Amino acid sequence: MNLHDELAAVLRALPDIPAADRAVMERAGRELAASGLAERALRTGDTAPGFSLPTPAGDTVTLDALLSAGPLVLTFYRGAWCPYCNVALRALQHHHADITARGAQLAAISPQIPDESLTLTEQHALAFPVLSDLGCDTAKQFGISFDLPDDLAAVYESFGFDLQRVNGGHARTLPLPATYVIDRDATIRWSFLDTDYTTRAEPSDILAALDALPSAH
């Protein structure tokens, strides 16, 4: 089963959402798609901005340090509260050996506090760094951060998603789910982003992008 099919299965398995809440979610999705955010974000050919972000263990990871060891697969996700993010991260973990066999690194970034990232890492036995981007400062540099409208934030709260706590006081700011393949010179060689949070980069496409890197030949 590819990731697309796994995500579709998640959608089918979710409990029914009240019609009023669903209407809020669908309207917010249409507005985000029409905002032009995805078109303005960094894409293939752009230079990835540097970052220095904490791990759950209290270490600091920088883009330069990751790239010093090889090309980087960098994925942004909304948080452990999002079932689609969990499925996508598990899929990346499943393909982690395939990524490292190509000489590449893998890292994930979310706006969650480090303790939340630690819980996620433990739950999924992730073998790659999960970094905390409080306030989505790094996501902003990539051009993929946005603020939830008030009514959608209220819907999420009614679902029990305590974003105020898990995002360290930045409850409304989230990144678009996005994945980048970044070459060692910080050039973005491949990118995937979508305003539809139920859509994610296929691991097979990520591996193909790594195989296509100039340094791979």
Salt bridges, closest charged atoms under 4 A:
ASP5 OD1 - HIS4 ND1 3.52
GLU31 OE2 - ARG27 NE 3.02
GLU116 OE2 - ARG165 NH1 2.82
ASP137 OD1 - LYS140 NZ 3.91
ASP150 OD1 - ARG172 NH1 2.95
ASP151 OD2 - ARG27 NH1 2.62
ASP162 OD2 - ARG165 NE 3.58
ASP183 OD2 - ARG189 NE 3.17
ASP185 OD2 - ARG189 NH2 3.72
ASP211 OD1 - ARG102 NE 2.74
